[in-house]
Amino acid sequence: MKFLRLGAVGEEVPCLLDESGTARDISSLVSDITPDTISGLTTAVAGIDPASLPEVDQTGVRVGPPVSHPRNIYCIGLNYSDHAKEAGMPIPDEPILFNKSSGTYCAPFDPILYSDKMTKLDWEVELGIVIGKRTFNISKDQALDHILGYTLVNDVSERSWQLERGGQWAKGKSFPNFCPTGPWIVTGDELEDANSLPMWLDVNGQRMQNGNTDTMIFDPATIVSYLSEFLRLEPGDLICTGTPPGVGAGMKPPVWLKVGDKVSLGIHGLGSQEQIVQKI
């Protein structure tokens, strides 16, 4: 199944996307797609004929983030072998964990916000994991049962704040609108294999990233199990699983986003996004 939310900010309607790409209103079954309702989401729509649900016209309608607002956003650094090589860093022995502020979370077509204090604004196309139920101290074999589904994320980064301001990655990852997410959550049974998905990102129409999740060092099941050793994952939590090569910091010379640039990105089966860099 594909879940999404359509409508103006604060007025989003929870929907599922049927096989024809038609959005169907599921608000009669679940009030919204939130951390409080996610654990019962698939049960609520199980056995329902999508054609029996009201159609939602998507023409000109804003696509909201697929979950109202996650409690936590976790990120895995250097999780693609080819990206680690690009960065000139060794392959990690264990997942590298950092956080993005939940205030970074935004819709897939919202602008990337730019501050005059930024000098090295960068992009990262990433596979996002959406947690489906409370998860703590589980094995890798149990992990997929705790994942509601997968989504597309742009892990926007200000590299000068990340790497040159005391070594704390969260500084360069936590500006508002630094986590465009969506358009959909695709459940694991529909996606089939999250470990072999082509992914891409363009800046102003020029291909910058062209990768595949098959070069991930730690797969989604490993990541979820590993994190659950140290913390309790909650329904709706978002895990950004790393990026393939082609980030601006890896270019020679480096390339940074500027006001007015257009970033487009996608992952096979998970849809696409587009953002314009906008000065605050």
Long-range contacts (C-beta under 8 A, 24 or more apart in sequence): 1-42, 1-45, 1-149, 1-186, 1-187, 1-189, 1-190, 2-184, 2-185, 2-186, 2-187, 2-190, 3-33, 3-41, 3-66, 3-149, 3-184, 3-185, 3-187, 4-63, 4-64, 4-66, 4-182, 4-183, 4-184, 4-185, 5-32, 5-33, 5-63, 5-64, 5-65, 5-66, 5-67, 5-68, 6-56, 6-58, 6-61, 6-62, 6-63, 6-64, 7-61, 7-62, 7-64, 8-62, 9-62, 9-64, 12-64, 12-68, 13-56, 15-56, 16-45, 16-50, 16-53, 17-184, 18-50, 18-51, 19-50, 22-50, 22-55, 23-55, 23-56, 23-58, 24-50, 24-51, 24-53, 24-54, 24-55, 24-56, 25-53, 25-54, 25-55, 25-56, 26-53, 28-53, 32-68, 33-66, 33-67, 33-68, 33-185, 34-67, 34-68, 34-69, 34-236, 35-67, 35-68, 35-69, 35-70, 35-71, 35-234, 35-235, 35-236, 35-237, 36-235, 38-67, 38-130, 38-131, 38-132, 38-133, 38-148, 38-235, 38-236, 39-132, 39-133, 39-134, 39-235, 41-132, 41-148, 42-132, 42-148, 42-187, 62-107, 62-109, 63-107, 63-108, 63-109, 63-182, 63-183, 64-107, 64-182, 65-105, 65-106, 65-107, 65-108, 65-181, 65-182, 66-130, 66-151, 66-181, 66-182, 66-183, 66-184, 66-185, 67-130, 67-181, 67-185, 67-236, 67-238, 68-236, 69-102, 69-105, 69-236, 70-102, 70-105, 70-236, 70-237, 70-238, 71-102, 71-234, 71-236, 71-237, 72-99, 72-102, 72-233, 72-234, 72-237, 72-238, 73-99, 73-100, 73-101, 73-102, 73-104, 73-105, 73-179, 73-237, 73-238, 73-239, 73-240, 74-98, 74-99, 74-100, 74-227, 74-233, 74-237, 74-238, 74-239, 74-240, 75-99, 75-100, 75-155, 75-173, 75-239, 75-240, 75-242, 76-218, 76-223, 76-239, 76-240, 76-241, 76-242, 77-169, 77-242, 78-217, 78-242, 79-216, 79-217, 79-218, 79-223, 79-241, 79-242, 79-243, 80-211, 80-215, 80-216, 80-217, 80-242, 80-243, 80-244, 80-245, 81-215, 81-217, 82-211, 82-215, 82-244, 82-245, 83-211, 83-215, 83-242, 83-243, 83-244, 83-245, 83-247, 83-250, 84-217, 85-245, 86-245, 86-246, 86-247, 86-250, 87-249, 87-250, 91-217, 92-217, 94-226, 95-218, 95-222, 95-223, 95-226, 95-227, 97-227, 97-230, 98-169, 98-170, 98-173, 99-170, 99-173, 99-174, 100-155, 100-170, 100-173, 100-174, 100-178, 100-179, 100-240, 101-170, 101-173, 101-174, 103-174, 103-176, 104-156, 104-173, 104-174, 104-175, 104-176, 104-177, 104-178, 104-179, 105-179, 105-181, 105-238, 106-176, 106-177, 106-179, 106-180, 106-181, 107-180, 107-181, 107-182, 108-152, 108-180, 108-181, 108-182, 108-183, 108-271, 108-272, 108-273, 108-274, 108-275, 109-180, 109-273, 109-274, 109-275, 110-177, 110-180, 110-275, 111-177, 111-275, 111-276, 111-277, 111-278, 112-154, 112-156, 112-177, 112-178, 112-180, 112-257, 112-263, 112-275, 112-276, 112-277, 112-278, 113-175, 113-176, 113-177, 113-178, 113-278, 113-279, 113-280, 114-257, 114-258, 114-259, 114-277, 114-278, 114-279, 114-280, 115-175, 115-279, 115-280, 116-279, 118-158, 118-160, 118-161, 119-158, 119-160, 119-256, 120-158, 120-159, 120-160, 120-248, 120-249, 120-254, 120-256, 121-156, 121-157, 121-158, 121-159, 121-248, 121-256, 121-257, 121-258, 121-277, 122-156, 122-157, 122-158, 122-159, 122-247, 122-248, 122-249, 122-256, 122-257, 123-154, 123-156, 123-157, 123-201, 123-203, 123-208, 123-209, 123-247, 123-248, 123-257, 123-263, 123-265, 124-154, 124-155, 124-156, 124-157, 124-201, 124-209, 124-243, 124-247, 125-152, 125-153, 125-154, 125-199, 125-200, 125-201, 125-209, 125-211, 125-243, 125-244, 125-265, 125-266, 125-267, 126-152, 126-153, 126-154, 126-155, 126-240, 126-241, 126-242, 126-243, 127-152, 127-153, 127-194, 127-197, 127-199, 127-213, 127-216, 127-220, 127-240, 127-241, 127-267, 127-270, 128-152, 128-153, 128-181, 128-238, 128-239, 128-240, 128-241, 129-220, 129-223, 129-224, 129-238, 129-239, 129-241, 130-185, 130-236, 130-237, 130-238, 131-224, 131-233, 131-234, 131-235, 131-236, 131-237, 131-238, 131-239, 132-235, 133-235, 134-232, 134-233, 134-234, 134-235, 135-224, 135-228, 135-232, 135-233, 135-234, 136-228, 136-231, 136-232, 136-233, 137-228, 137-229, 138-224, 138-225, 138-228, 139-225, 140-221, 140-222, 140-225, 141-221, 142-225, 143-220, 143-221, 143-222, 143-224, 143-225, 143-228, 144-188, 144-220, 144-221, 146-224, 146-228, 146-233, 147-188, 147-220, 147-224, 148-185, 148-187, 148-188, 148-235, 149-185, 149-186, 149-187, 149-188, 149-190, 149-191, 150-185, 150-186, 150-188, 150-191, 150-194, 150-220, 150-270, 151-181, 151-182, 151-184, 151-185, 151-186, 151-238, 151-270, 152-181, 152-182, 152-183, 152-184, 152-265, 152-266, 152-267, 152-270, 152-271, 152-272, 152-273, 153-179, 153-180, 153-181, 153-238, 153-240, 154-179, 154-180, 154-201, 154-263, 154-265, 154-273, 154-275, 155-179, 155-240, 155-243, 156-180, 157-247, 159-248, 159-249, 159-256, 179-238, 179-240, 180-273, 180-275, 181-238, 182-271, 182-273, 183-271, 183-272, 183-273, 184-270, 184-271, 186-269, 186-270, 190-269, 191-269, 191-270, 194-219, 194-220, 195-219, 195-220, 197-267, 197-268, 197-269, 197-270, 198-267, 198-268, 199-244, 199-265, 199-266, 199-267, 199-268, 200-265, 200-266, 201-246, 201-263, 201-264, 201-265, 202-263, 202-264, 202-265, 203-248, 203-255, 203-257, 203-261, 203-262, 203-263, 204-261, 204-262, 205-262, 205-264, 208-246, 208-247, 208-248, 208-255, 209-243, 209-244, 209-245, 209-246, 209-247, 209-265, 210-244, 210-246, 211-243, 211-244, 211-245, 211-246, 212-244, 213-241, 213-267, 215-244, 216-241, 216-242, 217-242
